[in-house]
Amino acid sequence: MYISRSTARRILKNAGATRVSNRAIVIFQNRLNRIAYEGASKSIRLARHAKRRTVDISDVQLAMNR
């Protein structure tokens, strides 16, 4: 896991939740991890397509807006 349960809980709390069930935290955490991994994979593919080894901000922005 890339994003911890405590981080997922903190995001939900900062968004306005007063109480959050453990199951909701796990589901939210799994979804965040999936989104993060997919975004990273797309960013890497875009950088490689541009024949670069360094992932640039433009790669991340393009990957996350698709």
PDB file with SEQRES, HELIX, SHEET and CRYST1 records, atoms N, CA, C and O in Angstrom:
SEQRES   1 A   66  MET TYR ILE SER ARG SER THR ALA ARG ARG ILE LEU LYS          
SEQRES   2 A   66  ASN ALA GLY ALA THR ARG VAL SER ASN ARG ALA ILE VAL          
SEQRES   3 A   66  ILE PHE GLN ASN ARG LEU ASN ARG ILE ALA TYR GLU GLY          
SEQRES   4 A   66  ALA SER LYS SER ILE ARG LEU ALA ARG HIS ALA LYS ARG          
SEQRES   5 A   66  ARG THR VAL ASP ILE SER ASP VAL GLN LEU ALA MET ASN          
SEQRES   6 A   66  ARG                                                          
HELIX    1 AA1 ARG A    5  ASN A   14  1                                  10    
HELIX    2 AA2 ASN A   22  HIS A   49  1                                  28    
HELIX    3 AA3 ILE A   57  ASN A   65  1                                   9    
CRYST1    1.000    1.000    1.000  90.00  90.00  90.00 P 1           1          
ATOM      1  N   MET A   1       0.840  -1.186   0.000  1.00  0.00           N  
ATOM      2  CA  MET A   1       0.000   0.000   0.000  1.00  0.00           C  
ATOM      3  C   MET A   1       0.886   1.251   0.000  1.00  0.00           C  
ATOM      4  O   MET A   1       1.907   1.318   0.684  1.00  0.00           O  
ATOM      5  N   TYR A   2       0.466   2.211  -0.772  1.00  0.00           N  
ATOM      6  CA  TYR A   2       1.220   3.457  -0.882  1.00  0.00           C  
ATOM      7  C   TYR A   2       0.680   4.522   0.071  1.00  0.00           C  
ATOM      8  O   TYR A   2       1.443   5.300   0.645  1.00  0.00           O  
ATOM      9  N   ILE A   3      -0.623   4.547   0.229  1.00  0.00           N  
ATOM     10  CA  ILE A   3      -1.260   5.535   1.096  1.00  0.00           C  
ATOM     11  C   ILE A   3      -1.756   4.805   2.342  1.00  0.00           C  
ATOM     12  O   ILE A   3      -2.523   3.848   2.247  1.00  0.00           O  
ATOM     13  N   SER A   4      -1.317   5.260   3.494  1.00  0.00           N  
ATOM     14  CA  SER A   4      -1.639   4.568   4.741  1.00  0.00           C  
ATOM     15  C   SER A   4      -3.096   4.794   5.154  1.00  0.00           C  
ATOM     16  O   SER A   4      -3.766   5.704   4.667  1.00  0.00           O  
ATOM     17  N   ARG A   5      -3.561   3.944   6.058  1.00  0.00           N  
ATOM     18  CA  ARG A   5      -4.921   4.069   6.569  1.00  0.00           C  
ATOM     19  C   ARG A   5      -5.086   5.400   7.292  1.00  0.00           C  
ATOM     20  O   ARG A   5      -6.132   6.040   7.189  1.00  0.00           O  
ATOM     21  N   SER A   6      -4.060   5.814   8.020  1.00  0.00           N  
ATOM     22  CA  SER A   6      -4.175   7.076   8.764  1.00  0.00           C  
ATOM     23  C   SER A   6      -4.273   8.262   7.809  1.00  0.00           C  
ATOM     24  O   SER A   6      -4.979   9.229   8.095  1.00  0.00           O  
ATOM     25  N   THR A   7      -3.576   8.199   6.687  1.00  0.00           N  
ATOM     26  CA  THR A   7      -3.663   9.267   5.698  1.00  0.00           C  
ATOM     27  C   THR A   7      -5.045   9.301   5.068  1.00  0.00           C  
ATOM     28  O   THR A   7      -5.622  10.374   4.889  1.00  0.00           O  
ATOM     29  N   ALA A   8      -5.584   8.123   4.728  1.00  0.00           N  
ATOM     30  CA  ALA A   8      -6.925   8.054   4.150  1.00  0.00           C  
ATOM     31  C   ALA A   8      -7.953   8.598   5.140  1.00  0.00           C  
ATOM     32  O   ALA A   8      -8.869   9.325   4.753  1.00  0.00           O  
ATOM     33  N   ARG A   9      -7.802   8.248   6.409  1.00  0.00           N  
ATOM     34  CA  ARG A   9      -8.710   8.737   7.454  1.00  0.00           C  
ATOM     35  C   ARG A   9      -8.621  10.257   7.576  1.00  0.00           C  
ATOM     36  O   ARG A   9      -9.636  10.942   7.701  1.00  0.00           O  
ATOM     37  N   ARG A  10      -7.389  10.775   7.537  1.00  0.00           N  
ATOM     38  CA  ARG A  10      -7.172  12.220   7.669  1.00  0.00           C  
ATOM     39  C   ARG A  10      -7.820  12.967   6.501  1.00  0.00           C  
ATOM     40  O   ARG A  10      -8.399  14.035   6.693  1.00  0.00           O  
ATOM     41  N   ILE A  11      -7.724  12.411   5.298  1.00  0.00           N  
ATOM     42  CA  ILE A  11      -8.343  13.053   4.138  1.00  0.00           C  
ATOM     43  C   ILE A  11      -9.854  13.120   4.327  1.00  0.00           C  
ATOM     44  O   ILE A  11     -10.467  14.161   4.093  1.00  0.00           O  
ATOM     45  N   LEU A  12     -10.451  12.015   4.748  1.00  0.00           N  
ATOM     46  CA  LEU A  12     -11.899  11.996   4.975  1.00  0.00           C  
ATOM     47  C   LEU A  12     -12.301  12.982   6.073  1.00  0.00           C  
ATOM     48  O   LEU A  12     -13.307  13.682   5.950  1.00  0.00           O  
ATOM     49  N   LYS A  13     -11.518  13.031   7.136  1.00  0.00           N  
ATOM     50  CA  LYS A  13     -11.819  13.950   8.238  1.00  0.00           C  
ATOM     51  C   LYS A  13     -11.680  15.404   7.788  1.00  0.00           C  
ATOM     52  O   LYS A  13     -12.521  16.240   8.118  1.00  0.00           O  
ATOM     53  N   ASN A  14     -10.622  15.705   7.038  1.00  0.00           N  
ATOM     54  CA  ASN A  14     -10.413  17.074   6.546  1.00  0.00           C  
ATOM     55  C   ASN A  14     -11.499  17.496   5.561  1.00  0.00           C  
ATOM     56  O   ASN A  14     -11.787  18.683   5.406  1.00  0.00           O  
ATOM     57  N   ALA A  15     -12.096  16.508   4.900  1.00  0.00           N  
ATOM     58  CA  ALA A  15     -13.174  16.806   3.954  1.00  0.00           C  
ATOM     59  C   ALA A  15     -14.490  17.062   4.667  1.00  0.00           C  
ATOM     60  O   ALA A  15     -15.468  17.472   4.042  1.00  0.00           O  
ATOM     61  N   GLY A  16     -14.522  16.820   5.986  1.00  0.00           N  
ATOM     62  CA  GLY A  16     -15.717  17.159   6.750  1.00  0.00           C  
ATOM     63  C   GLY A  16     -16.392  16.026   7.488  1.00  0.00           C  
ATOM     64  O   GLY A  16     -17.388  16.255   8.174  1.00  0.00           O  
ATOM     65  N   ALA A  17     -15.879  14.798   7.368  1.00  0.00           N  
ATOM     66  CA  ALA A  17     -16.500  13.678   8.079  1.00  0.00           C  
ATOM     67  C   ALA A  17     -16.241  13.803   9.580  1.00  0.00           C  
ATOM     68  O   ALA A  17     -15.114  14.063  10.000  1.00  0.00           O  
ATOM     69  N   THR A  18     -17.276  13.619  10.376  1.00  0.00           N  
ATOM     70  CA  THR A  18     -17.086  13.650  11.823  1.00  0.00           C  
ATOM     71  C   THR A  18     -16.674  12.285  12.338  1.00  0.00           C  
ATOM     72  O   THR A  18     -15.855  12.178  13.251  1.00  0.00           O  
ATOM     73  N   ARG A  19     -17.249  11.231  11.746  1.00  0.00           N  
ATOM     74  CA  ARG A  19     -16.884   9.869  12.112  1.00  0.00           C  
ATOM     75  C   ARG A  19     -16.736   9.059  10.829  1.00  0.00           C  
ATOM     76  O   ARG A  19     -17.466   9.269   9.860  1.00  0.00           O  
ATOM     77  N   VAL A  20     -15.776   8.128  10.837  1.00  0.00           N  
ATOM     78  CA  VAL A  20     -15.521   7.301   9.659  1.00  0.00           C  
ATOM     79  C   VAL A  20     -15.342   5.857  10.117  1.00  0.00           C  
ATOM     80  O   VAL A  20     -14.554   5.579  11.021  1.00  0.00           O  
ATOM     81  N   SER A  21     -16.078   4.941   9.489  1.00  0.00           N  
ATOM     82  CA  SER A  21     -15.953   3.528   9.851  1.00  0.00           C  
ATOM     83  C   SER A  21     -14.647   2.969   9.296  1.00  0.00           C  
ATOM     84  O   SER A  21     -14.104   3.480   8.316  1.00  0.00           O  
ATOM     85  N   ASN A  22     -14.158   1.922   9.930  1.00  0.00           N  
ATOM     86  CA  ASN A  22     -12.913   1.287   9.483  1.00  0.00           C  
ATOM     87  C   ASN A  22     -13.055   0.735   8.074  1.00  0.00           C  
ATOM     88  O   ASN A  22     -12.126   0.822   7.270  1.00  0.00           O  
ATOM     89  N   ARG A  23     -14.218   0.168   7.775  1.00  0.00           N  
ATOM     90  CA  ARG A  23     -14.445  -0.387   6.435  1.00  0.00           C  
ATOM     91  C   ARG A  23     -14.405   0.718   5.377  1.00  0.00           C  
ATOM     92  O   ARG A  23     -13.857   0.521   4.293  1.00  0.00           O  
ATOM     93  N   ALA A  24     -14.979   1.869   5.688  1.00  0.00           N  
ATOM     94  CA  ALA A  24     -14.955   2.995   4.752  1.00  0.00           C  
ATOM     95  C   ALA A  24     -13.524   3.465   4.516  1.00  0.00           C  
ATOM     96  O   ALA A  24     -13.166   3.820   3.393  1.00  0.00           O  
ATOM     97  N   ILE A  25     -12.719   3.469   5.546  1.00  0.00           N  
ATOM     98  CA  ILE A  25     -11.316   3.873   5.412  1.00  0.00           C  
ATOM     99  C   ILE A  25     -10.584   2.912   4.485  1.00  0.00           C  
ATOM    100  O   ILE A  25      -9.824   3.343   3.617  1.00  0.00           O  
ATOM    101  N   VAL A  26     -10.807   1.614   4.662  1.00  0.00           N  
ATOM    102  CA  VAL A  26     -10.131   0.607   3.833  1.00  0.00           C  
ATOM    103  C   VAL A  26     -10.536   0.750   2.368  1.00  0.00           C  
ATOM    104  O   VAL A  26      -9.681   0.714   1.483  1.00  0.00           O  
ATOM    105  N   ILE A  27     -11.836   0.911   2.105  1.00  0.00           N  
ATOM    106  CA  ILE A  27     -12.322   1.070   0.733  1.00  0.00           C  
ATOM    107  C   ILE A  27     -11.728   2.332   0.111  1.00  0.00           C  
ATOM    108  O   ILE A  27     -11.259   2.300  -1.026  1.00  0.00           O  
ATOM    109  N   PHE A  28     -11.746   3.437   0.848  1.00  0.00           N  
ATOM    110  CA  PHE A  28     -11.208   4.710   0.362  1.00  0.00           C  
ATOM    111  C   PHE A  28      -9.704   4.586   0.106  1.00  0.00           C  
ATOM    112  O   PHE A  28      -9.205   5.065  -0.913  1.00  0.00           O  
ATOM    113  N   GLN A  29      -8.992   3.951   1.018  1.00  0.00           N  
ATOM    114  CA  GLN A  29      -7.555   3.748   0.891  1.00  0.00           C  
ATOM    115  C   GLN A  29      -7.239   2.929  -0.362  1.00  0.00           C  
ATOM    116  O   GLN A  29      -6.326   3.276  -1.112  1.00  0.00           O  
ATOM    117  N   ASN A  30      -7.975   1.859  -0.591  1.00  0.00           N  
ATOM    118  CA  ASN A  30      -7.744   1.025  -1.774  1.00  0.00           C  
ATOM    119  C   ASN A  30      -7.960   1.813  -3.058  1.00  0.00           C  
ATOM    120  O   ASN A  30      -7.184   1.692  -4.005  1.00  0.00           O  
ATOM    121  N   ARG A  31      -9.009   2.615  -3.088  1.00  0.00           N  
ATOM    122  CA  ARG A  31      -9.301   3.416  -4.284  1.00  0.00           C  
ATOM    123  C   ARG A  31      -8.219   4.464  -4.512  1.00  0.00           C  
ATOM    124  O   ARG A  31      -7.784   4.666  -5.646  1.00  0.00           O  
ATOM    125  N   LEU A  32      -7.780   5.132  -3.452  1.00  0.00           N  
ATOM    126  CA  LEU A  32      -6.709   6.123  -3.587  1.00  0.00           C  
ATOM    127  C   LEU A  32      -5.431   5.480  -4.112  1.00  0.00           C  
ATOM    128  O   LEU A  32      -4.753   6.042  -4.972  1.00  0.00           O  
ATOM    129  N   ASN A  33      -5.108   4.302  -3.591  1.00  0.00           N  
ATOM    130  CA  ASN A  33      -3.910   3.597  -4.042  1.00  0.00           C  
ATOM    131  C   ASN A  33      -4.016   3.219  -5.511  1.00  0.00           C  
ATOM    132  O   ASN A  33      -3.035   3.323  -6.247  1.00  0.00           O  
ATOM    133  N   ARG A  34      -5.188   2.784  -5.945  1.00  0.00           N  
ATOM    134  CA  ARG A  34      -5.391   2.416  -7.339  1.00  0.00           C  
ATOM    135  C   ARG A  34      -5.225   3.648  -8.238  1.00  0.00           C  
ATOM    136  O   ARG A  34      -4.573   3.580  -9.280  1.00  0.00           O  
ATOM    137  N   ILE A  35      -5.818   4.765  -7.829  1.00  0.00           N  
ATOM    138  CA  ILE A  35      -5.709   6.004  -8.606  1.00  0.00           C  
ATOM    139  C   ILE A  35      -4.244   6.457  -8.681  1.00  0.00           C  
ATOM    140  O   ILE A  35      -3.770   6.853  -9.746  1.00  0.00           O  
ATOM    141  N   ALA A  36      -3.539   6.397  -7.560  1.00  0.00           N  
ATOM    142  CA  ALA A  36      -2.138   6.823  -7.515  1.00  0.00           C  
ATOM    143  C   ALA A  36      -1.268   5.944  -8.413  1.00  0.00           C  
ATOM    144  O   ALA A  36      -0.420   6.452  -9.147  1.00  0.00           O  
ATOM    145  N   TYR A  37      -1.477   4.628  -8.355  1.00  0.00           N  
ATOM    146  CA  TYR A  37      -0.682   3.708  -9.157  1.00  0.00           C  
ATOM    147  C   TYR A  37      -0.956   3.908 -10.649  1.00  0.00           C  
ATOM    148  O   TYR A  37      -0.023   3.940 -11.452  1.00  0.00           O  
ATOM    149  N   GLU A  38      -2.223   4.041 -11.018  1.00  0.00           N  
ATOM    150  CA  GLU A  38      -2.569   4.245 -12.422  1.00  0.00           C  
ATOM    151  C   GLU A  38      -2.005   5.563 -12.942  1.00  0.00           C  
ATOM    152  O   GLU A  38      -1.512   5.627 -14.068  1.00  0.00           O  
ATOM    153  N   GLY A  39      -2.075   6.612 -12.130  1.00  0.00           N  
ATOM    154  CA  GLY A  39      -1.514   7.904 -12.519  1.00  0.00           C  
ATOM    155  C   GLY A  39      -0.010   7.839 -12.701  1.00  0.00           C  
ATOM    156  O   GLY A  39       0.535   8.429 -13.634  1.00  0.00           O  
ATOM    157  N   ALA A  40       0.661   7.125 -11.812  1.00  0.00           N  
ATOM    158  CA  ALA A  40       2.114   6.980 -11.921  1.00  0.00           C  
ATOM    159  C   ALA A  40       2.487   6.187 -13.165  1.00  0.00           C  
ATOM    160  O   ALA A  40       3.427   6.545 -13.874  1.00  0.00           O  
ATOM    161  N   SER A  41       1.752   5.113 -13.431  1.00  0.00           N  
ATOM    162  CA  SER A  41       2.030   4.291 -14.616  1.00  0.00           C  
ATOM    163  C   SER A  41       1.843   5.090 -15.896  1.00  0.00           C  
ATOM    164  O   SER A  41       2.680   5.020 -16.797  1.00  0.00           O  
ATOM    165  N   LYS A  42       0.755   5.848 -15.988  1.00  0.00           N  
ATOM    166  CA  LYS A  42       0.506   6.670 -17.176  1.00  0.00           C  
ATOM    167  C   LYS A  42       1.584   7.740 -17.328  1.00  0.00           C  
ATOM    168  O   LYS A  42       2.036   8.017 -18.439  1.00  0.00           O  
ATOM    169  N   SER A  43       1.994   8.338 -16.217  1.00  0.00           N  
ATOM    170  CA  SER A  43       3.032   9.371 -16.263  1.00  0.00           C  
ATOM    171  C   SER A  43       4.341   8.799 -16.802  1.00  0.00           C  
ATOM    172  O   SER A  43       5.020   9.439 -17.604  1.00  0.00           O  
ATOM    173  N   ILE A  44       4.685   7.616 -16.368  1.00  0.00           N  
ATOM    174  CA  ILE A  44       5.923   6.969 -16.819  1.00  0.00           C  
ATOM    175  C   ILE A  44       5.846   6.660 -18.310  1.00  0.00           C  
ATOM    176  O   ILE A  44       6.812   6.873 -19.042  1.00  0.00           O  
ATOM    177  N   ARG A  45       4.685   6.153 -18.763  1.00  0.00           N  
ATOM    178  CA  ARG A  45       4.523   5.856 -20.191  1.00  0.00           C  
ATOM    179  C   ARG A  45       4.651   7.119 -21.037  1.00  0.00           C  
ATOM    180  O   ARG A  45       5.257   7.095 -22.108  1.00  0.00           O  
ATOM    181  N   LEU A  46       4.084   8.216 -20.558  1.00  0.00           N  
ATOM    182  CA  LEU A  46       4.181   9.479 -21.299  1.00  0.00           C  
ATOM    183  C   LEU A  46       5.629   9.963 -21.380  1.00  0.00           C  
ATOM    184  O   LEU A  46       6.063  10.443 -22.428  1.00  0.00           O  
ATOM    185  N   ALA A  47       6.366   9.841 -20.299  1.00  0.00           N  
ATOM    186  CA  ALA A  47       7.769  10.268 -20.302  1.00  0.00           C  
ATOM    187  C   ALA A  47       8.586   9.395 -21.260  1.00  0.00           C  
ATOM    188  O   ALA A  47       9.419   9.898 -22.014  1.00  0.00           O  
ATOM    189  N   ARG A  48       8.341   8.099 -21.223  1.00  0.00           N  
ATOM    190  CA  ARG A  48       9.068   7.195 -22.134  1.00  0.00           C  
ATOM    191  C   ARG A  48       8.712   7.473 -23.587  1.00  0.00           C  
ATOM    192  O   ARG A  48       9.575   7.414 -24.463  1.00  0.00           O  
ATOM    193  N   HIS A  49       7.444   7.774 -23.843  1.00  0.00           N  
ATOM    194  CA  HIS A  49       7.025   8.092 -25.203  1.00  0.00           C  
ATOM    195  C   HIS A  49       7.754   9.333 -25.721  1.00  0.00           C  
ATOM    196  O   HIS A  49       8.068   9.428 -26.908  1.00  0.00           O  
ATOM    197  N   ALA A  50       8.018  10.276 -24.825  1.00  0.00           N  
ATOM    198  CA  ALA A  50       8.750  11.493 -25.191  1.00  0.00           C  
ATOM    199  C   ALA A  50      10.265  11.268 -25.175  1.00  0.00           C  
ATOM    200  O   ALA A  50      11.046  12.210 -25.309  1.00  0.00           O  
ATOM    201  N   LYS A  51      10.661  10.003 -25.008  1.00  0.00           N  
ATOM    202  CA  LYS A  51      12.081   9.614 -24.979  1.00  0.00           C  
ATOM    203  C   LYS A  51      12.853  10.296 -23.849  1.00  0.00           C  
ATOM    204  O   LYS A  51      14.003  10.706 -24.009  1.00  0.00           O  
ATOM    205  N   ARG A  52      12.186  10.400 -22.713  1.00  0.00           N  
ATOM    206  CA  ARG A  52      12.823  10.956 -21.514  1.00  0.00           C  
ATOM    207  C   ARG A  52      12.835   9.899 -20.427  1.00  0.00           C  
ATOM    208  O   ARG A  52      11.970   9.025 -20.386  1.00  0.00           O  
ATOM    209  N   ARG A  53      13.813   9.985 -19.555  1.00  0.00           N  
ATOM    210  CA  ARG A  53      13.869   9.083 -18.404  1.00  0.00           C  
ATOM    211  C   ARG A  53      13.294   9.741 -17.161  1.00  0.00           C  
ATOM    212  O   ARG A  53      12.998   9.064 -16.177  1.00  0.00           O  
ATOM    213  N   THR A  54      13.136  11.048 -17.201  1.00  0.00           N  
ATOM    214  CA  THR A  54      12.618  11.808 -16.070  1.00  0.00           C  
ATOM    215  C   THR A  54      11.144  12.116 -16.287  1.00  0.00           C  
ATOM    216  O   THR A  54      10.757  12.651 -17.327  1.00  0.00           O  
ATOM    217  N   VAL A  55      10.329  11.776 -15.303  1.00  0.00           N  
ATOM    218  CA  VAL A  55       8.908  12.110 -15.364  1.00  0.00           C  
ATOM    219  C   VAL A  55       8.770  13.579 -15.000  1.00  0.00           C  
ATOM    220  O   VAL A  55       9.222  14.015 -13.941  1.00  0.00           O  
ATOM    221  N   ASP A  56       8.146  14.329 -15.883  1.00  0.00           N  
ATOM    222  CA  ASP A  56       8.012  15.776 -15.719  1.00  0.00           C  
ATOM    223  C   ASP A  56       6.608  16.116 -15.231  1.00  0.00           C  
ATOM    224  O   ASP A  56       5.709  15.277 -15.270  1.00  0.00           O  
ATOM    225  N   ILE A  57       6.431  17.334 -14.779  1.00  0.00           N  
ATOM    226  CA  ILE A  57       5.128  17.781 -14.298  1.00  0.00           C  
ATOM    227  C   ILE A  57       4.064  17.670 -15.392  1.00  0.00           C  
ATOM    228  O   ILE A  57       2.905  17.367 -15.108  1.00  0.00           O  
ATOM    229  N   SER A  58       4.460  17.913 -16.633  1.00  0.00           N  
ATOM    230  CA  SER A  58       3.498  17.816 -17.738  1.00  0.00           C  
ATOM    231  C   SER A  58       3.008  16.384 -17.919  1.00  0.00           C  
ATOM    232  O   SER A  58       1.854  16.168 -18.286  1.00  0.00           O  
ATOM    233  N   ASP A  59       3.874  15.406 -17.665  1.00  0.00           N  
ATOM    234  CA  ASP A  59       3.473  14.001 -17.755  1.00  0.00           C  
ATOM    235  C   ASP A  59       2.412  13.677 -16.705  1.00  0.00           C  
ATOM    236  O   ASP A  59       1.413  13.019 -16.994  1.00  0.00           O  
ATOM    237  N   VAL A  60       2.642  14.139 -15.514  1.00  0.00           N  
ATOM    238  CA  VAL A  60       1.695  13.886 -14.420  1.00  0.00           C  
ATOM    239  C   VAL A  60       0.374  14.587 -14.684  1.00  0.00           C  
ATOM    240  O   VAL A  60      -0.695  14.013 -14.471  1.00  0.00           O  
ATOM    241  N   GLN A  61       0.447  15.822 -15.145  1.00  0.00           N  
ATOM    242  CA  GLN A  61      -0.784  16.560 -15.426  1.00  0.00           C  
ATOM    243  C   GLN A  61      -1.594  15.897 -16.531  1.00  0.00           C  
ATOM    244  O   GLN A  61      -2.815  15.781 -16.421  1.00  0.00           O  
ATOM    245  N   LEU A  62      -0.929  15.465 -17.589  1.00  0.00           N  
ATOM    246  CA  LEU A  62      -1.630  14.781 -18.672  1.00  0.00           C  
ATOM    247  C   LEU A  62      -2.227  13.461 -18.205  1.00  0.00           C  
ATOM    248  O   LEU A  62      -3.361  13.128 -18.549  1.00  0.00           O  
ATOM    249  N   ALA A  63      -1.467  12.719 -17.429  1.00  0.00           N  
ATOM    250  CA  ALA A  63      -1.936  11.414 -16.960  1.00  0.00           C  
ATOM    251  C   ALA A  63      -3.129  11.544 -16.034  1.00  0.00           C  
ATOM    252  O   ALA A  63      -4.035  10.713 -16.088  1.00  0.00           O  
ATOM    253  N   MET A  64      -3.156  12.542 -15.201  1.00  0.00           N  
ATOM    254  CA  MET A  64      -4.221  12.664 -14.216  1.00  0.00           C  
ATOM    255  C   MET A  64      -5.464  13.338 -14.799  1.00  0.00           C  
ATOM    256  O   MET A  64      -6.532  13.252 -14.194  1.00  0.00           O  
ATOM    257  N   ASN A  65      -5.363  13.999 -15.942  1.00  0.00           N  
ATOM    258  CA  ASN A  65      -6.507  14.655 -16.559  1.00  0.00           C  
ATOM    259  C   ASN A  65      -7.241  13.773 -17.554  1.00  0.00           C  
ATOM    260  O   ASN A  65      -8.289  14.162 -18.070  1.00  0.00           O  
ATOM    261  N   ARG A  66      -6.713  12.612 -17.823  1.00  0.00           N  
ATOM    262  CA  ARG A  66      -7.356  11.702 -18.790  1.00  0.00           C  
ATOM    263  C   ARG A  66      -8.391  10.857 -18.128  1.00  0.00           C  
ATOM    264  O   ARG A  66      -9.030  10.036 -18.786  1.00  0.00           O  
TER     265      ARG A  66                                                      
END                                                                             
